[in-house]
Amino acid sequence: MQALHDDDLDEVIIAIAELVGALALVFQCPERYSGQILLLVCDNQVAVSWLQSRRAGVSLVRAILHSLFRFETLYEFWVYSVYISTENNVV
């Protein structure tokens, strides 16, 4: 894996935070969503692409996606993600 520049690393950290934030409720109480289709709306294109493709070059994200797959299989729900643009999203 290539070394990340500081700007790239910042983007990956932000995308991971967005991904974890979007999945926090699902991971906290997966049985609540049994038999449902979940639509996660996110303003981070990298996080959305990870969820849509279920692939990532970052090992931590791969572990998160693997956990999501296990929950989906065990509790029989499905997670989909869409990107929504938010303007002025500055920290």
C-alpha positions, 0 to 999 in steps of 0.5 A: 500500500502506498504511503498517504500524504497528510491531505489524503490521510485526513480525507480517509480519517474523515471518511471513516468517521462518516462511515462509523457514524452512519453505521453506529445505530445499526451496530448498536442494535442490529435486531431492531432492523431485522427484515428491513431495508436501510437507506443510509444518506451520507455527504462523504463520497468515499464512505458512500463508495465503500458502502456501495461497493463493499470494498476498501483499500483500508484494512480498518474499513474492510473490517467494518464492512465485513462486520456489516455483512455479518450483521446483514446476514445474521439479522436479515436486513440490507443496507444501501447508501446514497450520497447527498451533497451538503454545501459549506461543510467546513470544520 
